[in-house]
Amino acid sequence: VQLVESGGGLVQPGGSLRLSCAASGGTFSSRNMGWARQVPGKGLEWVSRIYSDGTTYYADSVKGRFTISRDTGDTVYLQMNSLKPEDTAVYYCTTGIYWGQGTQVTVSS
């Protein structure tokens, strides 16, 4: 199983980014998928999850600004709008068991 994130980068406060997670090596349409983030020296924070039935979960810190979705294949997205400096972190895609390598998101002017 391999999860590969992309779409991170540097963006100004108030800007947007769209993260993608391409999954391979298994069947993922029926799996719960999610995004977590980590700031160096701090613990891992769950950001969002999408369950096999399509229901979603968001951390209070991102609710109303981030949207998780998945296509009919094996790709999961995280649309991030109205980004804040405190959103700066390495973002990981995960099934809960398997983890990607992470993609850096930096929000700074």
Sequence and secondary structure as in RCSB ss.txt:
>XXXX:A:sequence
VQLVESGGGLVQPGGSLRLSCAASGGTFSSRNMGWARQVPGKGLEWVSRIYSDGTTYYADSVKGRFTISRDTGDT
VYLQMNSLKPEDTAVYYCTTGIYWGQGTQVTVSS
>XXXX:A:secstr
 EEEEE  EEE TT  EEEEEEEESS  TTS EEEEEE TTS EEEEEEE TTS EEE TTTTTTEEEEE SSSE
EEEEE S  GGG EEEEEE SS B   EEEEE  
